[in-house]
Amino acid sequence: MYEYRVNIDNLSRQFIALACICFFLLITPNVYTYQSANPNLPQLASESEEAQVYDAQWFAEFSPVTAADMVRVIPGGQRIIQTPGNNEDASDLQSIRLLINGTIASSEESNLIDLLNEIPASKVARIVLVFQQDLSLIQSTSDPYIDIQLKQDSDSLQSAQTNWSLSFSKAKNHGISPGLRLSRTQTFSQSGLERDLRLTARIRPRDRYRLESINTFSPDMTLAEQESREIFRRGFRYQLGGSGAAEFDSDNRLRINLATLYEDTPETRYADRFEIERERTRLEKLDENFIRKQVNSSLEYRDDTFYDTQMRLLAAFEFNDSDETSDSFRLRDFVYNQTERRIVSDRSLLGSVAAQVTQDIDDDNRLRYLFNIEHQNLDSFLSRQDVDDNIFESLSDLNATQTQIEELRIEPDLRFRQRREQFRFGIELAWEFTKLTTVTDSGKTEKTNQFLKPTLNLETELDEQTNLRLRFTRSVNQLDFDDFRDTFTQLDDEIRRGNPDLKPEQEWVTSLQFVKRFTEKRGNIEVLGFYSRHRDKIERIAIEQESVVGNIGNATEWGLDADLSFQFNDKLITPLLELEYSWRKSSVVDPFLGISRQFSDQPRHTYQIGLQGNLPMVNAEFGVAYGAQSGAKRIEFDDQQHEFEDIGNLNLFIETRVSNDYQLTLSVNNLLNQTETRERQRYRGNIAGNVLREIELRQRISGRFLELTLDGRL
């Protein structure tokens, strides 16, 4: 491992020299020959792409009505368009995993199932599922993505469609809350060239309920305090969005996305605290109001004018503004008197421009140039103000902090891929430059980082359905702005201090992956094992007798990921089975105890089982997913925590199509009423002194969440 600033160690120089020699040896004999790319495969996939093409005829046995029906029956497709009701808090960037005719789908949707339900199955020519891709032009991810390729009409065609969705949700100890979504799509096609405009409006409830019990014990396990909390959240999320696309000719396409979001979510907590030693009961209340405003937009242009070269430009912009006010009250003389006010305000702005040029030298050689520049800043304000008998103290008595963070990141990237019979070779050389400026109450810090990030990919086909891939890469993890500033933890009612001196965490990763595809495109098995060496590992450290996020040195990690997707050839319900399992073993020297341990908050085992299928006798589809993980631990300066679950999380949905224009969906989340438990041991001073102060046992139950949705189109 190394950090590329001025000098590079000998091992790194040898690797870079070898990579450059291989690169020029491979490209030189073929630089003057070319052939057009396969038009049936999306061009955004990386050098190690692995695509599975599903033509419209493959879906005939499932009788799909919309594109959503088609994606659901593709092995692995459900991982991309999560089941209805399960992704209410999904990021808007999730839509990047869905492309339509090779361009990014509308960014105003956080639930991809809604967008796919608007596309009739009769308009879909094929669906391409691409694995092992890297959308570094847009975001760093190794997840698969789907490209919905629509049929092109040679005749003039103009169509308009209005889609609507009415939902009713029920959280525990809440009434029934309605939700509404409207969208209108206008499409015009002439001589095979298409233009479309789409507008969407949505109102979605944000009701949640949580019950907490907190028992505090003395070191001899004598019960010292009991507390129970009921937390009610009731609010709405409002979304407006629009997108438009235009094809100027068969080689040029432009898409513009614009989305806005407004969220107003009040929350009330009631706490009943009983101190056993004093035989005293305290009743407390916390009123919280969270308001968030967000605007994001993107512009994407694709040019395939030269038949051996593809160019793609992407510009993105995102603005976030959130304000959270919390007022604490304590019951005195049958009246709740205010005791504290907390204010958290965040404003962030993100802008990025990316360019990608792909040149297919011939059928077996591809060269890709990428350039990305990103600028973002965050202005954060946090204050905690004591109140005495509903009278606020003066501003001079406020416990307030303000943080400003600004980052500029520039990353050019060069990639080359070559195929020779059953062997594939890929090499990548990327350079990253970042400049980070942090302004806090204690002063201003400014630092720059430069990293060279090489990657080597080797792949061989053992047979037509079996692949083996070896990958060696260096990655640099992007810093989280929350680690630089003071933040308030809602769970523990504590302020966590930031650390402006953080350095990016670096990894050298070696991985080996085995992929076996079943015949008739019925699914696949993927097993990936990796070994990673970390430098400047980010964990909790002690600064001025307090735990903060910091770099603690070197660490190692081993991992295994196994995925199975299989579509049974059963004519009755055509069940699709999906299994996911991950195992992690890591080692880092704890800065407080000096012992080797697992990474903080990292479970050893995680798994999920999903099953879905059709019920043709009632014209319905169903899906069920169960997931669980082992416990995770964390050690800090003066405490250690262990979190675990009593049982896994079970979600299910059943969906029936009343007609081609109406669909009814019932989804149930947390069906088993999962209980989350955290055991926290607090110490007097440094945990290394082993002087136990108290033990806290906290349990959280969120209850079941039901949602009934009726979708239709006009």
Secondary structure as GFF3:
##gff-version 3
##sequence-region A 1 714
A	DSSP	alpha_helix	10	27	.	.	.	ID=ss1
A	DSSP	three_ten_helix	28	30	.	.	.	ID=ss2
A	DSSP	beta_strand	50	55	.	.	.	ID=ss3
A	DSSP	three_ten_helix	56	62	.	.	.	ID=ss4
A	DSSP	alpha_helix	67	72	.	.	.	ID=ss5
A	DSSP	three_ten_helix	77	79	.	.	.	ID=ss6
A	DSSP	three_ten_helix	92	97	.	.	.	ID=ss7
A	DSSP	beta_strand	98	100	.	.	.	ID=ss8
A	DSSP	beta_strand	103	104	.	.	.	ID=ss9
A	DSSP	alpha_helix	112	117	.	.	.	ID=ss10
A	DSSP	three_ten_helix	121	123	.	.	.	ID=ss11
A	DSSP	beta_strand	124	131	.	.	.	ID=ss12
A	DSSP	beta_strand	145	150	.	.	.	ID=ss13
A	DSSP	beta_strand	157	171	.	.	.	ID=ss14
A	DSSP	beta_strand	176	190	.	.	.	ID=ss15
A	DSSP	beta_strand	193	205	.	.	.	ID=ss16
A	DSSP	beta_strand	208	217	.	.	.	ID=ss17
A	DSSP	beta_strand	223	233	.	.	.	ID=ss18
A	DSSP	beta_strand	236	249	.	.	.	ID=ss19
A	DSSP	beta_strand	252	275	.	.	.	ID=ss20
A	DSSP	beta_strand	280	303	.	.	.	ID=ss21
A	DSSP	beta_strand	309	332	.	.	.	ID=ss22
A	DSSP	beta_strand	335	362	.	.	.	ID=ss23
A	DSSP	beta_strand	365	388	.	.	.	ID=ss24
A	DSSP	beta_strand	391	392	.	.	.	ID=ss25
A	DSSP	three_ten_helix	395	397	.	.	.	ID=ss26
A	DSSP	beta_strand	399	420	.	.	.	ID=ss27
A	DSSP	beta_strand	423	440	.	.	.	ID=ss28
A	DSSP	beta_strand	443	463	.	.	.	ID=ss29
A	DSSP	beta_strand	466	476	.	.	.	ID=ss30
A	DSSP	three_ten_helix	481	483	.	.	.	ID=ss31
A	DSSP	beta_strand	487	489	.	.	.	ID=ss32
A	DSSP	beta_strand	494	496	.	.	.	ID=ss33
A	DSSP	beta_strand	506	517	.	.	.	ID=ss34
A	DSSP	three_ten_helix	519	521	.	.	.	ID=ss35
A	DSSP	beta_strand	523	535	.	.	.	ID=ss36
A	DSSP	beta_strand	538	542	.	.	.	ID=ss37
A	DSSP	beta_strand	547	551	.	.	.	ID=ss38
A	DSSP	beta_strand	555	567	.	.	.	ID=ss39
A	DSSP	beta_strand	576	589	.	.	.	ID=ss40
A	DSSP	beta_strand	596	597	.	.	.	ID=ss41
A	DSSP	beta_strand	605	615	.	.	.	ID=ss42
A	DSSP	three_ten_helix	616	618	.	.	.	ID=ss43
A	DSSP	beta_strand	620	629	.	.	.	ID=ss44
A	DSSP	beta_strand	632	635	.	.	.	ID=ss45
A	DSSP	beta_strand	639	645	.	.	.	ID=ss46
A	DSSP	beta_strand	649	659	.	.	.	ID=ss47
A	DSSP	beta_strand	662	669	.	.	.	ID=ss48
A	DSSP	beta_strand	675	683	.	.	.	ID=ss49
A	DSSP	three_ten_helix	687	689	.	.	.	ID=ss50
A	DSSP	beta_strand	692	701	.	.	.	ID=ss51
A	DSSP	beta_strand	705	713	.	.	.	ID=ss52
###
